[in-house]
Amino acid sequence: MLMLRRASRDSLLRLALCAGLALSIEARAEALSAACDMAEQASLVLKSTDDMRPVGEAIINGTPVPAMISTAAVETAVLNKKTLDRLGIPVRTSQGTMFPDDPRNVTGAHMVRDVSYAVLDDFSFGPARKRDVMFTVEDFMDDTYGVRIGAGSLLHMDLEIALDAGYIKFFKPKGCFREHLAYWDPQAVAVRTSWDLLKRDPRILFTAHIGGKNVSALLSTATPQSYIPKAAAERLGLTPNSPGAVREAPLPGHGPDQPVWKVPVSSMSIGELAVSDVDLRLMDLPYSGEILVLGADFLQRYRVYVAMSQNQVYFSPIRTPRAVRRGSVEVIAAPVP
């Protein structure tokens, strides 16, 4: 009899929780005015590499390939040469000029360089479908993925980033300019954004506050740890001699004379959002400007809605973090001779 009572009590509790969840969802939906249509365009399931970088799927000439999601990359998409070789897609080379104000130019001077590119019969990612399209080609250091999807693709409409839940979603809201668009959390903090008025750089910036001073910041889904150029960090009072600072190994692709320091930051704010216990990596990054890069470690703690339609970004603390989804991400196998 006692077991039956417990079972009945548990069933009632589950029903109450489900009812509460349904009411919560309805309440949030009712919070949007009748004139507001979120107009979800696509939802993309993500896996995570061992260092927490999110990987989705793109389709190249009918073949699925792993796609690295990189909100801090300037380009629309960049293809991995090794993947194209395995697919039998020709890669062409020409010369191009990169100007000093190009965000991809780390030298601060005019550059004439060889540019590799490929023309695809068809390409799709998320809501985008393109035919006879040309993309830049690079020889990636990491063959985990076959294409890098940058801000040029990700931020041409509203983007919800939910690394904790393993997805990103694209929206084109209509009639929602004054609405609170972080639909899952009415308490999410909204912060104003800025961008390149000439549209040369599609990434968005916002302001963070550390040590009594402001610093421009951006989100980088493809960066495992958050970092800041060493020169900018010193202005904020963060140095290799800060309490708790630890020297780490240089990053892959950087020389041994480019050390990295992990520096704990007890508090940081983004608008009205208080962020505690953040580890920032300090690095010597010439010509990188004073930009704080908040990586996947930050985005595992905060769900984000980038409202391009409102020039705002919403931050929502993840109160019950989920286990990081980790999956085996394979490069396309070589064709059988």
C-alpha positions as a Markdown table, in Angstrom:
| # | Residue | x | y | z |
|---|---|---|---|---|
| 1 | Met | 0.0 | 0.0 | 0.0 |
| 2 | Leu | 2.9 | 2.4 | 0.9 |
| 3 | Met | 4.5 | 1.7 | -2.5 |
| 4 | Leu | 1.2 | 2.4 | -4.3 |
| 5 | Arg | 0.9 | 5.7 | -2.4 |
| 6 | Arg | 4.4 | 6.7 | -3.3 |
| 7 | Ala | 3.8 | 5.8 | -7.0 |
| 8 | Ser | 0.6 | 7.8 | -7.0 |
| 9 | Arg | 2.4 | 10.8 | -5.4 |
| 10 | Asp | 5.2 | 10.6 | -7.9 |
| 11 | Ser | 2.7 | 10.5 | -10.8 |
| 12 | Leu | 0.9 | 13.5 | -9.4 |
| 13 | Leu | 4.2 | 15.3 | -9.0 |
| 14 | Arg | 5.2 | 14.6 | -12.7 |
| 15 | Leu | 1.7 | 15.8 | -13.8 |
| 16 | Ala | 2.2 | 19.0 | -11.8 |
| 17 | Leu | 5.6 | 19.6 | -13.3 |
| 18 | Cys | 4.4 | 19.0 | -16.8 |
| 19 | Ala | 1.4 | 21.3 | -16.2 |
| 20 | Gly | 3.7 | 24.0 | -14.8 |
| 21 | Leu | 6.1 | 23.7 | -17.8 |
| 22 | Ala | 3.1 | 24.0 | -20.2 |
| 23 | Leu | 1.9 | 27.1 | -18.4 |
| 24 | Ser | 5.4 | 28.5 | -18.5 |
| 25 | Ile | 5.7 | 28.0 | -22.2 |
| 26 | Glu | 2.2 | 29.5 | -22.8 |
| 27 | Ala | 3.1 | 32.5 | -20.6 |
| 28 | Arg | 6.2 | 33.2 | -22.6 |
| 29 | Ala | 4.4 | 32.9 | -25.9 |
| 30 | Glu | 1.7 | 35.3 | -24.6 |
| 31 | Ala | 4.5 | 37.7 | -23.7 |
| 32 | Leu | 5.0 | 38.4 | -27.4 |
| 33 | Ser | 2.4 | 40.7 | -29.0 |
| 34 | Ala | 0.0 | 39.3 | -31.6 |
| 35 | Ala | 1.8 | 41.4 | -34.2 |
| 36 | Cys | 5.1 | 39.7 | -33.5 |
| 37 | Asp | 6.0 | 36.7 | -35.6 |
| 38 | Met | 9.4 | 35.1 | -34.7 |
| 39 | Ala | 9.4 | 33.4 | -38.1 |
| 40 | Glu | 11.9 | 30.6 | -37.4 |
| 41 | Gln | 13.8 | 29.8 | -40.6 |
| 42 | Ala | 15.9 | 26.8 | -39.6 |
| 43 | Ser | 17.2 | 24.8 | -36.6 |
| 44 | Leu | 20.6 | 23.1 | -36.9 |
| 45 | Val | 21.7 | 20.2 | -34.6 |
| 46 | Leu | 25.2 | 20.5 | -33.3 |
| 47 | Lys | 27.9 | 18.1 | -32.1 |
| 48 | Ser | 30.9 | 19.3 | -30.1 |
| 49 | Thr | 34.5 | 18.4 | -30.6 |
| 50 | Asp | 36.6 | 17.5 | -27.5 |
| 51 | Asp | 37.5 | 21.1 | -27.0 |
| 52 | Met | 33.9 | 22.2 | -27.2 |
| 53 | Arg | 33.8 | 23.7 | -30.7 |
| 54 | Pro | 30.4 | 23.3 | -32.3 |
| 55 | Val | 30.1 | 21.3 | -35.5 |
| 56 | Gly | 27.0 | 21.2 | -37.7 |
| 57 | Glu | 26.5 | 19.9 | -41.2 |
| 58 | Ala | 26.7 | 21.5 | -44.6 |
| 59 | Ile | 25.9 | 19.9 | -48.0 |
| 60 | Ile | 28.5 | 20.2 | -50.8 |
| 61 | Asn | 27.4 | 19.0 | -54.2 |
| 62 | Gly | 25.0 | 16.6 | -52.5 |
| 63 | Thr | 27.5 | 15.3 | -49.9 |
| 64 | Pro | 27.2 | 16.0 | -46.2 |
| 65 | Val | 30.3 | 17.4 | -44.6 |
| 66 | Pro | 31.1 | 18.6 | -41.1 |
| 67 | Ala | 30.8 | 22.4 | -40.7 |
| 68 | Met | 32.6 | 24.4 | -38.0 |
| 69 | Ile | 30.4 | 27.2 | -36.7 |
| 70 | Ser | 32.5 | 30.3 | -36.3 |
| 71 | Thr | 30.7 | 33.6 | -35.4 |
| 72 | Ala | 34.1 | 35.3 | -35.2 |
| 73 | Ala | 35.2 | 34.4 | -38.7 |
| 74 | Val | 34.6 | 37.2 | -41.2 |
| 75 | Glu | 33.8 | 35.2 | -44.3 |
| 76 | Thr | 30.6 | 33.6 | -45.4 |
| 77 | Ala | 32.2 | 30.2 | -45.8 |
| 78 | Val | 35.7 | 28.8 | -46.3 |
| 79 | Leu | 36.3 | 25.3 | -47.7 |
| 80 | Asn | 38.9 | 22.8 | -46.7 |
| 81 | Lys | 41.1 | 21.9 | -49.6 |
| 82 | Lys | 41.6 | 18.3 | -48.4 |
| 83 | Thr | 37.8 | 17.8 | -48.4 |
| 84 | Leu | 37.5 | 19.1 | -51.9 |
| 85 | Asp | 40.3 | 16.9 | -53.1 |
| 86 | Arg | 38.5 | 13.9 | -51.7 |
| 87 | Leu | 35.3 | 15.0 | -53.4 |
| 88 | Gly | 37.0 | 15.5 | -56.7 |
| 89 | Ile | 36.2 | 19.2 | -56.8 |
| 90 | Pro | 38.9 | 21.3 | -58.6 |
| 91 | Val | 40.6 | 24.1 | -56.7 |
| 92 | Arg | 41.8 | 27.2 | -58.7 |
| 93 | Thr | 44.3 | 29.9 | -57.7 |
| 94 | Ser | 44.5 | 33.6 | -58.6 |
| 95 | Gln | 46.1 | 36.7 | -57.1 |
| 96 | Gly | 44.3 | 39.1 | -54.9 |
| 97 | Thr | 45.0 | 42.3 | -52.9 |
| 98 | Met | 44.1 | 42.5 | -49.2 |
| 99 | Phe | 43.8 | 46.1 | -47.9 |
| 100 | Pro | 45.1 | 47.2 | -44.4 |
| 101 | Asp | 41.5 | 47.7 | -43.1 |
| 102 | Asp | 40.4 | 44.2 | -44.0 |
| 103 | Pro | 39.7 | 42.4 | -40.7 |
| 104 | Arg | 41.4 | 39.3 | -42.0 |
| 105 | Asn | 44.7 | 41.2 | -42.6 |
| 106 | Val | 46.9 | 40.8 | -39.5 |
| 107 | Thr | 49.9 | 42.8 | -41.0 |
| 108 | Gly | 48.4 | 46.3 | -41.1 |
| 109 | Ala | 49.8 | 46.8 | -44.7 |
| 110 | His | 48.7 | 46.1 | -48.3 |
| 111 | Met | 49.1 | 42.4 | -49.1 |
| 112 | Val | 49.3 | 40.7 | -52.6 |
| 113 | Arg | 48.7 | 37.1 | -52.1 |
| 114 | Asp | 47.6 | 33.9 | -53.9 |
| 115 | Val | 44.0 | 33.1 | -53.3 |
| 116 | Ser | 42.6 | 29.6 | -53.8 |
| 117 | Tyr | 38.9 | 29.2 | -54.6 |
| 118 | Ala | 36.4 | 26.6 | -55.8 |
| 119 | Val | 33.1 | 26.8 | -57.6 |
| 120 | Leu | 30.4 | 24.4 | -56.2 |
| 121 | Asp | 27.4 | 23.1 | -58.2 |
| 122 | Asp | 25.3 | 23.5 | -55.1 |
| 123 | Phe | 25.8 | 24.3 | -51.4 |
| 124 | Ser | 23.5 | 24.4 | -48.5 |
| 125 | Phe | 23.7 | 25.2 | -44.8 |
| 126 | Gly | 20.9 | 26.0 | -42.4 |
| 127 | Pro | 18.4 | 28.2 | -44.3 |
| 128 | Ala | 20.8 | 28.9 | -47.2 |
| 129 | Arg | 20.7 | 27.1 | -50.5 |
| 130 | Lys | 23.0 | 28.3 | -53.3 |
| 131 | Arg | 23.9 | 27.0 | -56.8 |
| 132 | Asp | 27.0 | 27.8 | -58.9 |
| 133 | Val | 28.6 | 29.5 | -55.9 |
| 134 | Met | 32.3 | 30.3 | -55.4 |
| 135 | Phe | 34.0 | 30.1 | -52.0 |
| 136 | Thr | 37.6 | 30.7 | -50.8 |
| 137 | Val | 39.6 | 27.5 | -50.1 |
| 138 | Glu | 42.2 | 27.0 | -47.4 |
| 139 | Asp | 44.4 | 24.1 | -46.3 |
| 140 | Phe | 43.0 | 23.7 | -42.8 |
| 141 | Met | 45.3 | 22.7 | -39.9 |
| 142 | Asp | 42.4 | 20.8 | -38.4 |
| 143 | Asp | 40.7 | 18.2 | -40.7 |
| 144 | Thr | 37.9 | 17.7 | -38.2 |
| 145 | Tyr | 35.6 | 19.7 | -40.5 |
| 146 | Gly | 35.3 | 20.3 | -44.2 |
| 147 | Val | 33.9 | 23.9 | -44.2 |
| 148 | Arg | 34.1 | 26.9 | -41.8 |
| 149 | Ile | 30.8 | 28.8 | -41.6 |
| 150 | Gly | 31.5 | 32.4 | -40.7 |
| 151 | Ala | 29.6 | 35.5 | -39.6 |
| 152 | Gly | 28.7 | 36.4 | -43.2 |
| 153 | Ser | 26.4 | 33.4 | -43.2 |
| 154 | Leu | 25.4 | 33.2 | -39.5 |
| 155 | Leu | 24.6 | 36.9 | -38.9 |
| 156 | His | 22.5 | 37.9 | -41.9 |
| 157 | Met | 19.4 | 37.2 | -39.7 |
| 158 | Asp | 18.7 | 36.7 | -36.0 |
| 159 | Leu | 20.6 | 33.8 | -34.5 |
| 160 | Glu | 20.0 | 31.8 | -31.3 |
| 161 | Ile | 23.1 | 30.1 | -30.0 |
| 162 | Ala | 22.4 | 27.2 | -27.6 |
| 163 | Leu | 25.6 | 25.3 | -27.2 |
| 164 | Asp | 24.4 | 23.7 | -24.0 |
| 165 | Ala | 21.4 | 22.2 | -25.7 |
| 166 | Gly | 23.3 | 21.4 | -28.9 |
| 167 | Tyr | 21.6 | 23.6 | -31.6 |
| 168 | Ile | 21.5 | 27.0 | -33.3 |
| 169 | Lys | 18.4 | 28.5 | -34.8 |
| 170 | Phe | 17.8 | 31.2 | -37.4 |
| 171 | Phe | 14.9 | 33.7 | -37.2 |
| 172 | Lys | 13.5 | 36.5 | -39.3 |
| 173 | Pro | 11.2 | 38.3 | -36.9 |
| 174 | Lys | 8.4 | 40.4 | -38.2 |
| 175 | Gly | 6.7 | 43.1 | -36.2 |
| 176 | Cys | 8.9 | 42.4 | -33.2 |
| 177 | Phe | 11.2 | 45.4 | -33.0 |
| 178 | Arg | 10.1 | 46.3 | -29.4 |
| 179 | Glu | 9.6 | 42.7 | -28.2 |
| 180 | His | 11.8 | 40.7 | -25.8 |
| 181 | Leu | 13.1 | 38.1 | -28.3 |
| 182 | Ala | 14.9 | 35.7 | -25.8 |
| 183 | Tyr | 11.6 | 33.8 | -25.8 |
| 184 | Trp | 12.9 | 31.1 | -23.3 |
| 185 | Asp | 13.9 | 33.5 | -20.6 |
| 186 | Pro | 12.0 | 36.7 | -19.8 |
| 187 | Gln | 14.8 | 37.8 | -17.5 |
| 188 | Ala | 17.5 | 37.6 | -20.3 |
| 189 | Val | 19.7 | 40.8 | -20.4 |
| 190 | Ala | 19.7 | 42.8 | -23.7 |
| 191 | Val | 22.8 | 44.7 | -24.7 |
| 192 | Arg | 23.2 | 47.1 | -27.6 |
| 193 | Thr | 25.5 | 46.1 | -30.4 |
| 194 | Ser | 27.6 | 47.9 | -33.0 |
| 195 | Trp | 29.0 | 46.9 | -36.4 |
| 196 | Asp | 31.0 | 48.0 | -39.4 |
| 197 | Leu | 28.8 | 50.7 | -41.2 |
| 198 | Leu | 30.5 | 49.9 | -44.5 |
| 199 | Lys | 29.5 | 46.2 | -44.1 |
| 200 | Arg | 33.1 | 45.0 | -44.7 |
| 201 | Asp | 33.0 | 43.1 | -41.4 |
| 202 | Pro | 29.7 | 41.3 | -40.7 |
| 203 | Arg | 30.6 | 40.6 | -37.0 |
| 204 | Ile | 28.8 | 42.4 | -34.2 |
| 205 | Leu | 30.5 | 44.0 | -31.2 |
| 206 | Phe | 29.2 | 44.9 | -27.7 |
| 207 | Thr | 30.8 | 46.4 | -24.6 |
| 208 | Ala | 32.1 | 44.5 | -21.6 |
| 209 | His | 33.3 | 46.1 | -18.4 |
| 210 | Ile | 36.4 | 44.8 | -16.5 |
| 211 | Gly | 38.4 | 46.5 | -13.7 |
| 212 | Gly | 36.4 | 49.7 | -14.0 |
| 213 | Lys | 37.1 | 50.1 | -17.8 |
| 214 | Asn | 35.2 | 49.2 | -21.0 |
| 215 | Val | 36.4 | 46.9 | -23.7 |
| 216 | Ser | 34.8 | 45.9 | -27.0 |
| 217 | Ala | 33.9 | 42.2 | -27.1 |
| 218 | Leu | 32.6 | 39.7 | -29.7 |
| 219 | Leu | 31.4 | 36.1 | -29.5 |
| 220 | Ser | 33.4 | 33.3 | -31.0 |
| 221 | Thr | 31.8 | 29.9 | -31.1 |
| 222 | Ala | 34.8 | 28.2 | -32.6 |
| 223 | Thr | 37.3 | 29.4 | -30.0 |
| 224 | Pro | 37.5 | 26.9 | -27.1 |
| 225 | Gln | 38.7 | 29.5 | -24.5 |
| 226 | Ser | 38.0 | 33.2 | -24.1 |
| 227 | Tyr | 41.0 | 35.5 | -24.8 |
| 228 | Ile | 42.2 | 39.0 | -25.1 |
| 229 | Pro | 45.3 | 40.6 | -26.7 |
| 230 | Lys | 48.0 | 41.1 | -24.0 |
| 231 | Ala | 48.2 | 44.9 | -24.7 |
| 232 | Ala | 44.5 | 45.4 | -24.2 |
| 233 | Ala | 44.5 | 43.2 | -21.1 |
| 234 | Glu | 47.2 | 45.4 | -19.5 |
| 235 | Arg | 45.0 | 48.5 | -19.9 |
| 236 | Leu | 42.3 | 46.6 | -18.0 |
| 237 | Gly | 44.8 | 45.7 | -15.2 |
| 238 | Leu | 45.3 | 42.1 | -16.3 |
| 239 | Thr | 48.9 | 41.0 | -16.7 |
| 240 | Pro | 51.0 | 37.8 | -16.5 |
| 241 | Asn | 51.8 | 38.9 | -12.9 |
| 242 | Ser | 48.1 | 39.1 | -11.9 |
| 243 | Pro | 47.1 | 36.9 | -8.9 |
| 244 | Gly | 46.5 | 33.3 | -10.0 |
| 245 | Ala | 48.0 | 33.8 | -13.5 |
| 246 | Val | 49.4 | 30.6 | -15.0 |
| 247 | Arg | 51.5 | 30.3 | -18.2 |
| 248 | Glu | 50.2 | 27.8 | -20.7 |
| 249 | Ala | 51.6 | 26.1 | -23.8 |
| 250 | Pro | 51.6 | 28.2 | -27.1 |
| 251 | Leu | 48.6 | 27.7 | -29.3 |
| 252 | Pro | 48.9 | 25.4 | -32.3 |
| 253 | Gly | 50.3 | 27.2 | -35.3 |
| 254 | His | 52.0 | 29.8 | -33.1 |
| 255 | Gly | 55.7 | 29.8 | -32.3 |
| 256 | Pro | 57.2 | 28.9 | -28.9 |
| 257 | Asp | 57.9 | 32.6 | -28.4 |
| 258 | Gln | 54.2 | 33.3 | -28.3 |
| 259 | Pro | 53.3 | 32.2 | -24.8 |
| 260 | Val | 49.7 | 32.2 | -23.4 |
| 261 | Trp | 48.8 | 33.2 | -19.8 |
| 262 | Lys | 45.5 | 32.1 | -18.2 |
| 263 | Val | 44.4 | 34.9 | -15.9 |
| 264 | Pro | 41.4 | 34.5 | -13.6 |
| 265 | Val | 38.9 | 37.4 | -13.6 |
| 266 | Ser | 36.7 | 37.5 | -10.5 |
| 267 | Ser | 34.0 | 39.7 | -12.1 |
| 268 | Met | 33.0 | 41.2 | -15.4 |
| 269 | Ser | 29.8 | 42.8 | -16.6 |
| 270 | Ile | 28.1 | 43.0 | -19.9 |
| 271 | Gly | 25.3 | 45.6 | -19.6 |
| 272 | Glu | 23.3 | 44.5 | -16.6 |
| 273 | Leu | 24.7 | 41.0 | -16.8 |
| 274 | Ala | 27.2 | 40.2 | -14.0 |
| 275 | Val | 29.7 | 37.4 | -15.0 |
| 276 | Ser | 31.8 | 35.9 | -12.3 |
| 277 | Asp | 34.8 | 33.6 | -12.2 |
| 278 | Val | 36.0 | 34.0 | -15.8 |
| 279 | Asp | 39.3 | 32.7 | -17.1 |
| 280 | Leu | 40.8 | 34.8 | -19.9 |
| 281 | Arg | 43.8 | 33.9 | -22.0 |
| 282 | Leu | 46.4 | 36.7 | -22.6 |
| 283 | Met | 48.3 | 36.5 | -25.9 |
| 284 | Asp | 50.6 | 38.7 | -28.0 |
| 285 | Leu | 48.4 | 39.4 | -31.0 |
| 286 | Pro | 49.7 | 42.2 | -33.2 |
| 287 | Tyr | 47.2 | 44.2 | -35.3 |
| 288 | Ser | 44.3 | 42.5 | -33.6 |
| 289 | Gly | 42.9 | 45.6 | -31.9 |
| 290 | Glu | 41.5 | 45.8 | -28.4 |
| 291 | Ile | 38.8 | 43.1 | -28.6 |
| 292 | Leu | 37.8 | 40.6 | -26.0 |
| 293 | Val | 36.9 | 37.3 | -27.6 |
| 294 | Leu | 34.3 | 35.3 | -25.6 |
| 295 | Gly | 34.6 | 31.7 | -26.7 |
| 296 | Ala | 32.9 | 28.4 | -26.3 |
| 297 | Asp | 33.7 | 28.2 | -22.6 |
| 298 | Phe | 31.6 | 31.4 | -22.1 |
| 299 | Leu | 28.8 | 30.1 | -24.4 |
| 300 | Gln | 28.5 | 26.9 | -22.4 |
| 301 | Arg | 27.4 | 29.1 | -19.5 |
| 302 | Tyr | 25.1 | 31.6 | -21.4 |
| 303 | Arg | 22.6 | 31.0 | -24.1 |
| 304 | Val | 22.6 | 33.9 | -26.5 |
| 305 | Tyr | 20.1 | 35.4 | -29.0 |
| 306 | Val | 21.8 | 37.7 | -31.5 |
| 307 | Ala | 19.0 | 40.0 | -32.6 |
| 308 | Met | 20.2 | 41.6 | -35.8 |
| 309 | Ser | 16.7 | 42.9 | -36.3 |
| 310 | Gln | 17.0 | 45.0 | -33.1 |
| 311 | Asn | 20.8 | 45.7 | -33.0 |
| 312 | Gln | 20.9 | 43.9 | -29.7 |
| 313 | Val | 22.2 | 40.7 | -28.2 |
| 314 | Tyr | 20.4 | 38.8 | -25.4 |
| 315 | Phe | 22.3 | 36.9 | -22.7 |
| 316 | Ser | 20.6 | 34.2 | -20.6 |
| 317 | Pro | 22.4 | 32.4 | -17.8 |
| 318 | Ile | 22.1 | 28.6 | -18.0 |
| 319 | Arg | 20.9 | 27.7 | -14.6 |
| 320 | Thr | 21.0 | 23.9 | -15.1 |
| 321 | Pro | 23.9 | 23.3 | -17.4 |
| 322 | Arg | 23.7 | 20.2 | -19.5 |
| 323 | Ala | 26.5 | 17.8 | -20.3 |
| 324 | Val | 28.5 | 18.9 | -23.3 |
| 325 | Arg | 27.5 | 16.9 | -26.4 |
| 326 | Arg | 30.6 | 15.2 | -27.8 |
| 327 | Gly | 30.4 | 13.3 | -31.0 |
| 328 | Ser | 32.9 | 11.7 | -33.4 |
| 329 | Val | 33.2 | 14.1 | -36.4 |
| 330 | Glu | 34.9 | 12.5 | -39.4 |
| 331 | Val | 36.4 | 14.0 | -42.4 |
| 332 | Ile | 35.0 | 12.6 | -45.7 |
| 333 | Ala | 36.7 | 9.3 | -46.6 |
| 334 | Ala | 39.0 | 9.1 | -49.6 |
| 335 | Pro | 37.3 | 7.6 | -52.7 |
| 336 | Val | 38.1 | 4.0 | -53.4 |
| 337 | Pro | 40.5 | 3.8 | -56.4 |
